Structure formats: C-alpha cells, structure tokens
Amino acid sequence: MFHKKLKTKSVIIGKRKRVNKTEDDLRDCFVDLFDINNPHTSGKAPNKIFEFDKKHKIIITGLNINYLLLGHDVVINDLEEIDIREDGPHLFIKGKQKQTI
C-alpha cells in the first residue's frame, strides 16, 4: 500500500492508455507533481512522477480542481501539500490548498 504526504505547488492527475483491452474497468494512472501552477501550459517536466497500476477510481476530496477537456487530465493548483494514498483498486487524494479569490 502506497501512502505519501508531499509538499508541492500543483499536480496533474490522469490515466494512461489501456494496453490490455481485455481488463474490465481497471486503468493505469499517474500523479505528477510540479513546483508551478498551471503546469500544463508551461511544457515543464514534473518534479516527481507517481504511477499506479490497475486502479478503478481516484477519489479527490476537499480540493478545488480543474478538468482539462482537451487532455482528459485533472489539474490542482495552489497546493501547499498533497496526500496520496493507495487502497486496493482506489487512489485517495487530499491536501492543503491556499485560498484564492
């Protein structure tokens, strides 16, 4: 079981393309950490990359998020820290976020 609490400014969360199309509803996914906001517009490489195999669901609680329709990824900006916990086929994400107006 994976569990980490990390300092970061923003994250991008997304799924990988399915390699084995015979599996039902499980997908590989990633959580990329950045030291800037809106990393999808910068072309900058992530500071850390976490990859998870065969996940059914990512559950994000208590954070303001942006869903990027073009890339199907989720961006979370203005973070102070992120808490990522893997529990079986689920990934739980929460954290501390600066209040923005």
PyMOL commands that set and color helices and strands:
alter all, ss='L'
color gray80, all
select helices_A, chain A and resi 39-41
alter helices_A, ss='H'
color red, helices_A
select strands_A, chain A and resi 3-7+10-15+27-34+48-55+57-60+66-68+73-76+79-87+90-97
alter strands_A, ss='S'
color yellow, strands_A
deselect
rebuild
show_as cartoon
